[in-house]
Amino acid sequence: MYKHLLVPTDGSELSNNAVERAIGFARDSGARITALHVMPEYIPPAFAEFPAAGQASFAEFTKATEENARIVLEAAAQSAAAAGVDCDTVSVRHTQPYRAIIDTARDRGCDLIFMASHGRRGLSALVLGSETNKVLTHSSIPVLVFR
């Protein structure tokens, strides 16, 4: 069946639940996983003279997003190790998370993308669109959606 699962995670509760389910699925099917965290790109303030309140510098932003990725991926790797599942981790920086997910799955030779149904709720999900829906629409690799 499936031998290499890509498991995107953003560290949210729903995403963490999907990671746990993916690990169980991988354990039961003898597969390995690659956990992926997509970090956002830095968007500089529109007017450098008037930075937005709380706007982080490029260095602060980079450090914070890399630390978050490390924490999220370390948790996934520890859960996989505890279940006896081989797990690689990768973080990438991209403006379009769905594209990073598809590209990473292809580049790493994954034969299934196992992801949560959505990370955002309410109006923000409608306005921003669903990354899961975009992956489903554009991926030629099978996608298993956990809800």
PLY file of the C-alpha trace (Angstrom):
ply
format ascii 1.0
element vertex 147
property float x
property float y
property float z
element edge 146
property int vertex1
property int vertex2
end_header
0.00 0.00 0.00
1.51 3.35 1.00
5.14 3.39 2.06
6.01 7.07 2.55
3.58 9.61 3.96
4.02 13.37 3.93
2.40 14.88 7.02
2.15 18.68 6.97
1.74 20.21 10.41
1.32 23.74 11.73
1.23 22.81 15.41
-2.50 23.46 15.84
-4.64 21.00 17.80
-6.30 19.64 14.67
-2.95 19.31 12.93
-1.43 17.54 15.95
-4.34 15.09 15.94
-3.71 14.42 12.25
-0.03 13.80 12.98
-0.96 11.22 15.63
-3.39 9.50 13.24
-0.79 9.54 10.46
1.74 7.92 12.79
-0.77 5.19 13.66
-1.57 4.69 9.97
2.14 4.48 9.14
2.83 2.05 11.99
-0.04 -0.23 10.93
0.98 -0.20 7.26
4.75 -0.35 7.75
5.27 3.09 6.21
7.58 5.91 7.15
6.66 9.58 7.42
8.10 12.94 6.59
6.71 15.69 8.80
6.60 19.08 7.10
6.22 22.56 8.54
5.78 25.44 6.10
7.10 28.72 7.47
5.68 31.97 6.11
7.76 34.42 4.14
8.59 37.75 5.76
6.43 40.60 4.49
8.11 43.94 5.15
5.99 46.86 6.31
4.45 48.83 3.44
5.87 52.09 4.75
9.26 51.59 6.36
8.96 54.90 8.24
5.74 53.74 9.89
6.09 50.06 10.86
2.92 48.39 12.08
2.54 48.02 15.81
4.32 44.88 16.86
5.92 44.42 13.45
8.96 42.21 13.94
12.22 42.86 12.19
13.35 40.38 9.55
15.82 38.81 12.00
13.20 38.52 14.77
10.65 37.08 12.35
13.12 34.55 10.98
14.23 33.45 14.43
10.65 33.10 15.71
9.37 31.13 12.72
12.40 28.83 12.72
12.00 28.18 16.45
8.30 27.41 15.97
9.13 25.00 13.14
11.72 23.28 15.33
9.24 22.83 18.19
6.43 21.56 15.95
8.64 19.12 14.05
10.43 17.89 17.16
7.07 16.97 18.70
6.09 15.03 15.57
9.44 13.23 15.47
9.21 12.28 19.16
5.68 10.90 18.70
6.79 8.87 15.68
9.83 7.51 17.53
7.65 6.48 20.47
5.44 4.53 18.04
8.41 2.96 16.28
7.82 4.82 13.01
10.70 6.19 10.95
10.30 9.95 10.64
12.19 12.64 8.76
11.41 16.29 9.31
11.63 19.22 6.95
10.76 22.88 7.18
10.50 25.18 4.20
9.71 28.83 3.76
7.05 29.57 1.14
4.31 32.09 0.36
1.92 29.32 -0.74
1.76 26.48 1.78
-0.23 24.20 -0.53
2.47 24.47 -3.20
5.21 23.74 -0.65
3.27 20.66 0.50
2.85 19.30 -3.02
6.43 20.09 -4.03
7.87 18.50 -0.90
5.78 15.36 -1.35
6.98 15.05 -4.95
10.63 15.86 -4.15
10.76 13.41 -1.22
9.07 10.57 -3.13
5.99 10.43 -0.91
3.09 8.32 -2.13
0.44 9.81 0.19
-0.19 13.23 1.72
-1.91 12.81 5.09
-3.24 16.11 6.40
-5.80 17.78 8.61
-9.00 19.05 7.04
-8.33 22.66 7.99
-6.27 24.78 10.32
-8.33 27.94 10.42
-11.95 28.33 11.35
-14.69 30.81 10.64
-14.27 33.87 8.46
-10.47 33.57 8.15
-10.88 30.15 6.54
-13.30 31.59 4.00
-11.19 34.63 3.23
-7.83 32.87 3.11
-9.07 29.67 1.51
-8.35 26.16 2.62
-4.81 24.90 2.09
-6.20 21.38 2.27
-8.66 22.16 -0.51
-5.85 23.60 -2.62
-3.72 20.49 -2.06
-6.69 18.30 -3.02
-7.27 20.36 -6.16
-3.67 20.52 -7.38
-1.96 17.33 -6.17
-1.38 14.34 -8.39
-0.34 12.41 -5.25
-3.22 10.85 -3.28
-4.37 12.91 -0.29
-5.94 11.47 2.85
-7.80 14.15 4.80
-8.21 13.67 8.53
-11.06 15.45 10.25
0 1
1 2
2 3
3 4
4 5
5 6
6 7
7 8
8 9
9 10
10 11
11 12
12 13
13 14
14 15
15 16
16 17
17 18
18 19
19 20
20 21
21 22
22 23
23 24
24 25
25 26
26 27
27 28
28 29
29 30
30 31
31 32
32 33
33 34
34 35
35 36
36 37
37 38
38 39
39 40
40 41
41 42
42 43
43 44
44 45
45 46
46 47
47 48
48 49
49 50
50 51
51 52
52 53
53 54
54 55
55 56
56 57
57 58
58 59
59 60
60 61
61 62
62 63
63 64
64 65
65 66
66 67
67 68
68 69
69 70
70 71
71 72
72 73
73 74
74 75
75 76
76 77
77 78
78 79
79 80
80 81
81 82
82 83
83 84
84 85
85 86
86 87
87 88
88 89
89 90
90 91
91 92
92 93
93 94
94 95
95 96
96 97
97 98
98 99
99 100
100 101
101 102
102 103
103 104
104 105
105 106
106 107
107 108
108 109
109 110
110 111
111 112
112 113
113 114
114 115
115 116
116 117
117 118
118 119
119 120
120 121
121 122
122 123
123 124
124 125
125 126
126 127
127 128
128 129
129 130
130 131
131 132
132 133
133 134
134 135
135 136
136 137
137 138
138 139
139 140
140 141
141 142
142 143
143 144
144 145
145 146
